[in-house]
Amino acid sequence: MNNTSRPTEAELEILQVFWTHGPCTVRFINDTLNSFRKVGYTSTLKVMQIMTEKGFLDREEQGRSHLYKTLLPEQATQGALLDRIVETAFGGSAMKMVMQALGGKKTTPQELAQIRDFLDNLEGGK
């Protein structure tokens, strides 16, 4: 993912809805966004039209409405964005990034157990 094709914050909010729910109409995306912040239908439509032009979304006509789907895989997109953040904000240090993430918010015991399991698997399944 290069600089010109990196999703904006508004586009990432929309992508999250797609990654959770799959193909959606503009109305569904807008209603979902409105559940946590006020956003106009035409604003959502415009962002999704731009995302289609950028190649982030595909659109299929279904009668009078359009069904959109994402063309950006969740894990690959998150990985590319995270790589950029690690490089620019943490000087390439994944350790600094993880320490900041874990120190900046309350981590549940279940999350810590999952992190330990993940680290054990990275080290060869100790």
C-alpha positions, 0 to 999 in steps of 0.5 A: 500500500503506497502513500496515495492509496492509504485509507483516510480515517473516514475511509477506515471507519467505513472499511471496519463496517465492511470487514464486520458485515460484508457487502453493504449499501450506503444506507447500511454504512451510514446507519452504522456510522450514525450509531456512534457519531453523526454523519450525513448520508451524502457525506457517506455516499461521497466518501464511498464514491471516492473509495470506489475511484481509489479502488478500495470498493467495488459497486454492483447495481441491485435495482435502485440501490447499489451494493458495495464490497471492499477490495481491501483485505482487513489483515493486509490493510491493517498490516500495511498501516501498522508497518507505516506507524512503526516506521514513522512513529516508533523509529522502526521499533516494534517493541516501543510500539507494543510497550506504548500500546500496552502501557496506554490502556487497561489490558485484560487478563484474557488479552495478556494470556493471548499475547503470551500465547502469541509470543510463545508461538513466535518463539517456537511453541515453548 
